[in-house]
């Protein structure tokens, strides 16, 4: 499965698991958020476990997609694998001098 296929699969899952209730909650707590699916954090945590093996390339794709939950998933994945390659982690975060 290519990186684009995995991203599309994740986006489909996020759309499937979105609820209006969660979307309203996000609007309340993150008032300027625009690109929000409305998926609760436990589901994002499950997706992070499921897609951990796809590593750094997937993290970049998720972050660049711009949706709130996709970025949350990217952060969760990065937290799970950052110790494997600290230099690449810093490069992704653009903190390396």
TINUMAR-444122 format. One record per atom (N, C-alpha, C): residue number from 0; residue in three letters; chain; atom name; z, x, y. Coordinates in steps of 0.2 Angstrom, whole numbers. Layout:
// TINUMAR-444122
REC   num   residu   chaine   atome       w       u       v
REC   NUM      ALA        A      CA       Z       X       Y
...
END
This chain:
// TINUMAR-444122
REC   num   residu   chaine   atome       w       u       v
REC     0      UNK        A       N       0       4      -6
REC     0      UNK        A      CA       0       0       0
REC     0      UNK        A       C       0       4       6
REC     1      UNK        A       N      -5       3      11
REC     1      UNK        A      CA      -5       7      17
REC     1      UNK        A       C       1       5      22
REC     2      UNK        A       N       1      10      27
REC     2      UNK        A      CA       7       8      32
REC     2      UNK        A       C       5       2      36
REC     3      UNK        A       N      -1       0      37
REC     3      UNK        A      CA      -3      -6      40
REC     3      UNK        A       C      -1     -12      36
REC     4      UNK        A       N      -3     -11      29
REC     4      UNK        A      CA      -1     -17      25
REC     4      UNK        A       C       6     -18      25
REC     5      UNK        A       N      10     -13      25
REC     5      UNK        A      CA      18     -14      24
REC     5      UNK        A       C      20     -17      31
REC     6      UNK        A       N      17     -15      37
REC     6      UNK        A      CA      19     -18      43
REC     6      UNK        A       C      17     -25      43
REC     7      UNK        A       N      11     -27      41
REC     7      UNK        A      CA       9     -34      40
REC     7      UNK        A       C      14     -38      36
REC     8      UNK        A       N      16     -35      30
REC     8      UNK        A      CA      20     -38      25
REC     8      UNK        A       C      27     -40      29
REC     9      UNK        A       N      30     -35      32
REC     9      UNK        A      CA      36     -35      36
REC     9      UNK        A       C      36     -41      41
REC    10      UNK        A       N      30     -41      45
REC    10      UNK        A      CA      29     -46      50
REC    10      UNK        A       C      29     -53      47
REC    11      UNK        A       N      26     -53      42
REC    11      UNK        A      CA      25     -60      38
REC    11      UNK        A       C      32     -62      36
REC    12      UNK        A       N      36     -57      33
REC    12      UNK        A      CA      43     -59      31
REC    12      UNK        A       C      47     -61      37
REC    13      UNK        A       N      47     -57      43
REC    13      UNK        A      CA      51     -59      49
REC    13      UNK        A       C      49     -66      51
REC    14      UNK        A       N      42     -68      51
REC    14      UNK        A      CA      40     -74      53
REC    14      UNK        A       C      43     -80      49
REC    15      UNK        A       N      43     -78      42
REC    15      UNK        A      CA      46     -83      37
REC    15      UNK        A       C      53     -84      38
REC    16      UNK        A       N      57     -79      40
REC    16      UNK        A      CA      64     -80      40
REC    16      UNK        A       C      66     -81      47
REC    17      UNK        A       N      62     -82      52
REC    17      UNK        A      CA      64     -84      59
REC    17      UNK        A       C      67     -91      59
REC    18      UNK        A       N      71     -92      63
REC    18      UNK        A      CA      74     -99      64
REC    18      UNK        A       C      74    -100      72
REC    19      UNK        A       N      74    -107      74
REC    19      UNK        A      CA      74    -108      81
REC    19      UNK        A       C      82    -107      83
REC    20      UNK        A       N      86    -108      79
REC    20      UNK        A      CA      93    -107      81
REC    20      UNK        A       C      95     -99      83
REC    21      UNK        A       N      92     -95      79
REC    21      UNK        A      CA      92     -88      80
REC    21      UNK        A       C      89     -86      86
REC    22      UNK        A       N      83     -89      87
REC    22      UNK        A      CA      79     -87      93
REC    22      UNK        A       C      83     -89     100
REC    23      UNK        A       N      86     -95      99
REC    23      UNK        A      CA      90     -97     105
REC    23      UNK        A       C      96     -93     106
REC    24      UNK        A       N      99     -90     101
REC    24      UNK        A      CA     105     -86     101
REC    24      UNK        A       C     103     -79     104
REC    25      UNK        A       N      97     -77     102
REC    25      UNK        A      CA      94     -70     105
REC    25      UNK        A       C      93     -71     113
REC    26      UNK        A       N      90     -77     115
REC    26      UNK        A      CA      89     -78     122
REC    26      UNK        A       C      95     -78     126
REC    27      UNK        A       N     101     -81     123
REC    27      UNK        A      CA     107     -81     126
REC    27      UNK        A       C     110     -74     127
REC    28      UNK        A       N     110     -70     122
REC    28      UNK        A      CA     113     -63     122
REC    28      UNK        A       C     108     -58     125
REC    29      UNK        A       N     102     -59     124
REC    29      UNK        A      CA      97     -54     127
REC    29      UNK        A       C      92     -58     131
REC    30      UNK        A       N      94     -59     137
REC    30      UNK        A      CA      91     -64     142
REC    30      UNK        A       C      83     -62     143
REC    31      UNK        A       N      82     -55     144
REC    31      UNK        A      CA      75     -53     145
REC    31      UNK        A       C      71     -52     139
REC    32      UNK        A       N      73     -54     134
REC    32      UNK        A      CA      69     -52     128
REC    32      UNK        A       C      63     -57     127
REC    33      UNK        A       N      57     -54     126
REC    33      UNK        A      CA      51     -58     126
REC    33      UNK        A       C      49     -59     119
REC    34      UNK        A       N      48     -54     115
REC    34      UNK        A      CA      44     -54     109
REC    34      UNK        A       C      50     -54     103
REC    35      UNK        A       N      52     -60     102
REC    35      UNK        A      CA      58     -61      97
REC    35      UNK        A       C      56     -66      92
REC    36      UNK        A       N      57     -64      86
REC    36      UNK        A      CA      55     -69      80
REC    36      UNK        A       C      61     -74      79
REC    37      UNK        A       N      67     -72      80
REC    37      UNK        A      CA      73     -76      78
REC    37      UNK        A       C      75     -75      71
REC    38      UNK        A       N      77     -69      69
REC    38      UNK        A      CA      79     -67      63
REC    38      UNK        A       C      86     -64      63
REC    39      UNK        A       N      90     -67      59
REC    39      UNK        A      CA      97     -65      59
REC    39      UNK        A       C      98     -57      56
REC    40      UNK        A       N     103     -54      59
REC    40      UNK        A      CA     104     -47      57
REC    40      UNK        A       C     105     -46      49
REC    41      UNK        A       N     108     -50      45
REC    41      UNK        A      CA     109     -49      38
REC    41      UNK        A       C     102     -48      35
REC    42      UNK        A       N      97     -52      37
REC    42      UNK        A      CA      90     -52      34
REC    42      UNK        A       C      87     -45      36
REC    43      UNK        A       N      88     -43      42
REC    43      UNK        A      CA      85     -36      44
REC    43      UNK        A       C      88     -31      40
REC    44      UNK        A       N      95     -31      39
REC    44      UNK        A      CA      98     -26      35
REC    44      UNK        A       C      95     -26      28
REC    45      UNK        A       N      94     -32      25
REC    45      UNK        A      CA      90     -32      18
REC    45      UNK        A       C      83     -29      18
REC    46      UNK        A       N      80     -30      24
REC    46      UNK        A      CA      73     -27      24
REC    46      UNK        A       C      74     -20      25
REC    47      UNK        A       N      79     -17      28
REC    47      UNK        A      CA      80     -10      29
REC    47      UNK        A       C      81      -7      22
REC    48      UNK        A       N      85     -10      18
REC    48      UNK        A      CA      86      -8      11
REC    48      UNK        A       C      79      -8       7
REC    49      UNK        A       N      76     -13       8
REC    49      UNK        A      CA      69     -14       4
REC    49      UNK        A       C      64      -9       6
REC    50      UNK        A       N      64      -7      12
REC    50      UNK        A      CA      58      -3      15
REC    50      UNK        A       C      60       4      16
REC    51      UNK        A       N      66       6      15
REC    51      UNK        A      CA      68      13      16
REC    51      UNK        A       C      64      18      14
REC    52      UNK        A       N      61      17       8
REC    52      UNK        A      CA      56      22       5
REC    52      UNK        A       C      50      24       9
REC    53      UNK        A       N      48      19      13
REC    53      UNK        A      CA      42      20      17
REC    53      UNK        A       C      43      25      23
REC    54      UNK        A       N      49      27      25
REC    54      UNK        A      CA      51      32      29
REC    54      UNK        A       C      49      32      36
REC    55      UNK        A       N      48      38      39
REC    55      UNK        A      CA      46      40      46
REC    55      UNK        A       C      40      36      48
REC    56      UNK        A       N      34      36      44
REC    56      UNK        A      CA      28      33      47
REC    56      UNK        A       C      29      26      48
REC    57      UNK        A       N      33      22      44
REC    57      UNK        A      CA      34      15      45
REC    57      UNK        A       C      39      14      51
REC    58      UNK        A       N      44      18      52
REC    58      UNK        A      CA      48      18      58
REC    58      UNK        A       C      44      18      65
REC    59      UNK        A       N      39      23      65
REC    59      UNK        A      CA      35      23      71
REC    59      UNK        A       C      31      17      72
REC    60      UNK        A       N      28      14      67
REC    60      UNK        A      CA      24       8      67
REC    60      UNK        A       C      28       2      70
REC    61      UNK        A       N      34       2      67
REC    61      UNK        A      CA      39      -4      69
REC    61      UNK        A       C      41      -3      76
REC    62      UNK        A       N      42       3      78
REC    62      UNK        A      CA      45       4      85
REC    62      UNK        A       C      39       2      90
REC    63      UNK        A       N      33       4      88
REC    63      UNK        A      CA      27       3      93
REC    63      UNK        A       C      25      -4      93
REC    64      UNK        A       N      27      -8      88
REC    64      UNK        A      CA      24     -15      88
REC    64      UNK        A       C      28     -19      94
REC    65      UNK        A       N      34     -17      96
REC    65      UNK        A      CA      37     -20     101
REC    65      UNK        A       C      41     -26     100
REC    66      UNK        A       N      41     -29      95
REC    66      UNK        A      CA      45     -35      94
REC    66      UNK        A       C      52     -33      93
REC    67      UNK        A       N      57     -37      95
REC    67      UNK        A      CA      64     -35      95
REC    67      UNK        A       C      66     -34      88
REC    68      UNK        A       N      65     -38      83
REC    68      UNK        A      CA      68     -37      76
REC    68      UNK        A       C      64     -31      73
REC    69      UNK        A       N      58     -30      75
REC    69      UNK        A      CA      54     -24      72
REC    69      UNK        A       C      57     -18      74
REC    70      UNK        A       N      59     -18      80
REC    70      UNK        A      CA      63     -12      83
REC    70      UNK        A       C      70     -11      80
REC    71      UNK        A       N      73     -17      79
REC    71      UNK        A      CA      80     -16      76
REC    71      UNK        A       C      79     -14      69
REC    72      UNK        A       N      74     -16      65
REC    72      UNK        A      CA      73     -13      58
REC    72      UNK        A       C      71      -6      59
REC    73      UNK        A       N      67      -4      64
REC    73      UNK        A      CA      66       3      64
REC    73      UNK        A       C      72       7      65
REC    74      UNK        A       N      77       5      69
REC    74      UNK        A      CA      83       8      70
REC    74      UNK        A       C      87       9      64
REC    75      UNK        A       N      87       3      60
REC    75      UNK        A      CA      91       3      54
REC    75      UNK        A       C      88       8      49
REC    76      UNK        A       N      81       8      49
REC    76      UNK        A      CA      78      13      44
REC    76      UNK        A       C      80      20      46
REC    77      UNK        A       N      79      21      52
REC    77      UNK        A      CA      80      28      55
REC    77      UNK        A       C      87      30      53
REC    78      UNK        A       N      92      26      54
REC    78      UNK        A      CA      99      27      52
REC    78      UNK        A       C     100      29      45
REC    79      UNK        A       N      96      26      41
REC    79      UNK        A      CA      96      27      33
REC    79      UNK        A       C      93      34      31
REC    80      UNK        A       N      88      36      35
REC    80      UNK        A      CA      85      42      33
REC    80      UNK        A       C      85      48      38
REC    81      UNK        A       N      88      48      43
REC    81      UNK        A      CA      88      53      48
REC    81      UNK        A       C      90      60      46
REC    82      UNK        A       N      95      60      41
REC    82      UNK        A      CA      97      66      39
REC    82      UNK        A       C      92      70      35
REC    83      UNK        A       N      87      67      32
REC    83      UNK        A      CA      82      70      28
REC    83      UNK        A       C      78      75      32
REC    84      UNK        A       N      77      73      39
REC    84      UNK        A      CA      73      77      43
REC    84      UNK        A       C      75      76      50
REC    85      UNK        A       N      80      80      52
REC    85      UNK        A      CA      83      79      59
REC    85      UNK        A       C      78      81      65
REC    86      UNK        A       N      74      86      63
REC    86      UNK        A      CA      69      88      68
REC    86      UNK        A       C      64      82      70
REC    87      UNK        A       N      61      79      64
REC    87      UNK        A      CA      57      73      65
REC    87      UNK        A       C      60      67      68
REC    88      UNK        A       N      67      66      67
REC    88      UNK        A      CA      71      61      70
REC    88      UNK        A       C      71      62      77
REC    89      UNK        A       N      72      68      79
REC    89      UNK        A      CA      72      69      87
REC    89      UNK        A       C      66      69      90
REC    90      UNK        A       N      60      71      86
REC    90      UNK        A      CA      54      70      89
REC    90      UNK        A       C      52      62      90
REC    91      UNK        A       N      54      58      85
REC    91      UNK        A      CA      53      51      85
REC    91      UNK        A       C      56      48      91
REC    92      UNK        A       N      62      51      92
REC    92      UNK        A      CA      66      48      98
REC    92      UNK        A       C      64      52     105
REC    93      UNK        A       N      60      57     104
REC    93      UNK        A      CA      58      60     110
REC    93      UNK        A       C      63      63     114
REC    94      UNK        A       N      68      66     110
REC    94      UNK        A      CA      74      69     113
REC    94      UNK        A       C      73      77     112
REC    95      UNK        A       N      69      79     109
REC    95      UNK        A      CA      68      86     107
REC    95      UNK        A       C      66      90     114
REC    96      UNK        A       N      69      96     115
REC    96      UNK        A      CA      67      99     121
REC    96      UNK        A       C      61     104     120
END
